[in-house]
Amino acid sequence: MKDKDRRKAQKPAGKSGFGEKTAAAKRPSARGPVQPRRQGEAGHPPARAEQAEKRAETVEKVFLALREGARPAERVPVILETGGSESFRLIDSGNGEKLEQYGPYRIVRPEAQALWPKSLPEHVWQKADAIFTGDTDEDGMGRWRFPREALGETWPLSLLGVDFLGRFTAFRHVGVFPEQLAHWRWMKDEIDRAGRPLKVLNLFGYTGVASLVAAAAGAEVTHVDASKKAIGWARENQALSRLDRAPIRWICDDAMKFVQREVRRGSRYDIILTDPPKFGRGTNGEVWHLFEHLPLMLDQCREILAPRARGLVLTAYSIRASFYSMHELMRETMRGRGGVVESGELVIREAGLDGETPGRALSTSLFSRWVPE
Ligand SMILES: C[S@@+](CC[C@H](N)C(=O)[O-])C[C@H]1O[C@@H](n2cnc3c(N)ncnc32)[C@H](O)[C@@H]1O
């Protein structure tokens, strides 16, 4: 369905979240300084025509179509579990904390979901290499303490054959979200068995591990993130993985704006991963608010799925919602495309000190995934 036809079924923009204009860049910034202007795709300054296109899109209104046709079949609940792997394992959790192994380092971080008692004695936890102290909110600021010896900011890690850097960040994150391994394994299998080079779009791609896993498996990858710093880290990871010549476009842009531009260009992707935060900022201060913008974002993703697409994968974390919220939105969005929507949670299973003693399951995020069969 072309944009023009889709608007026949449009609803006006309103507070319901089922309609949104893209003029966020024109609104005054509600908080904090506006982020630097976008530098252009893959580090090149944007051409004049593209600049004009971008000016135009800040005033264009895009409405959300009501999709027609049957909803896809459903598979619920699906719990995708990540256990131990060569570079990562959840050793123990409890009393609002988790103890993880990332390569050579044992790390303690706050974990609000861990309501149960710890399994391992306190002296084991006290031997950690790095402990995050500070705001217990997800994404809250804090600092790292290194009880054994001072550590550098980064260290080498490897997952699914891709080398990258672990990183102690001020927001408690360590440069990778290992629960995503379940999606990355699925994606790698799809790419391996496709028998043709798949096009993968990784929205909100952060340090690029998913993009590198896809590229290493032979896909053509487009990676989008609004943070210049994150794109820089992703490029460092690309070099570390010896994938410098792999076909990856690194795009520093607002994810919603980028997807809308791709709709206008008629671009198509075989696999789309989208892992949006609850709140975020685009490169020109555009506001991303998951509960307001997700319906339109998913709809635009559907629009750019190739006819023989292999999947659309949504993950959501740190939000007050059930996986059914993601699930029913995905099924409405994918009306008329057949296939199956499977939804549930991504969990990490404790693996103990030896990496082989399964313990409690720690829920990390909600997901919903459309697949063609
Ligand atoms: C939690 S990370 C995603 C993690 C990633 N999927 C992974 O597994 O490595 C969220 C990312 O969204 C980016 N972001 C936030 N708002 C954005 C926006 N409006 N457009 C594009 N990226 C945005 C942040 O810079 C951050 O890198």
PDBQT file of the ligand as one rigid body, heavy atoms in Angstrom, charges set to zero:
ROOT
HETATM    1  C1  LIG A 401      19.471   0.166  24.901  1.00  0.00    +0.000 C 
HETATM    2  S1  LIG A 401      20.143   0.796  23.472  1.00  0.00    +0.000 S 
HETATM    3  C2  LIG A 401      19.723  -0.477  22.347  1.00  0.00    +0.000 C 
HETATM    4  C3  LIG A 401      20.585  -1.714  22.541  1.00  0.00    +0.000 C 
HETATM    5  C4  LIG A 401      20.909  -2.511  21.304  1.00  0.00    +0.000 C 
HETATM    6  N1  LIG A 401      19.727  -3.017  20.657  1.00  0.00    +0.000 N 
HETATM    7  C5  LIG A 401      21.843  -3.664  21.630  1.00  0.00    +0.000 C 
HETATM    8  O1  LIG A 401      21.362  -4.728  21.970  1.00  0.00    +0.000 OA
HETATM    9  O2  LIG A 401      23.061  -3.472  21.595  1.00  0.00    +0.000 OA
HETATM   10  C6  LIG A 401      19.156   2.174  23.023  1.00  0.00    +0.000 C 
HETATM   11  C7  LIG A 401      19.847   3.032  21.963  1.00  0.00    +0.000 C 
HETATM   12  O3  LIG A 401      18.870   3.906  21.415  1.00  0.00    +0.000 OA
HETATM   13  C8  LIG A 401      19.526   5.092  21.020  1.00  0.00    +0.000 C 
HETATM   14  N2  LIG A 401      18.507   6.135  20.829  1.00  0.00    +0.000 N 
HETATM   15  C9  LIG A 401      17.770   6.794  21.763  1.00  0.00    +0.000 A 
HETATM   16  N3  LIG A 401      16.880   7.635  21.159  1.00  0.00    +0.000 NA
HETATM   17  C10 LIG A 401      17.056   7.490  19.827  1.00  0.00    +0.000 A 
HETATM   18  C11 LIG A 401      16.428   8.069  18.688  1.00  0.00    +0.000 A 
HETATM   19  N4  LIG A 401      15.457   8.965  18.809  1.00  0.00    +0.000 N 
HETATM   20  N5  LIG A 401      16.829   7.660  17.457  1.00  0.00    +0.000 NA
HETATM   21  C12 LIG A 401      17.825   6.756  17.328  1.00  0.00    +0.000 A 
HETATM   22  N6  LIG A 401      18.462   6.177  18.365  1.00  0.00    +0.000 NA
HETATM   23  C13 LIG A 401      18.084   6.538  19.607  1.00  0.00    +0.000 A 
HETATM   24  C14 LIG A 401      20.524   5.359  22.123  1.00  0.00    +0.000 C 
HETATM   25  O4  LIG A 401      21.582   6.180  21.671  1.00  0.00    +0.000 OA
HETATM   26  C15 LIG A 401      20.972   3.920  22.467  1.00  0.00    +0.000 C 
HETATM   27  O5  LIG A 401      22.167   3.597  21.788  1.00  0.00    +0.000 OA
ENDROOT
TORSDOF 0
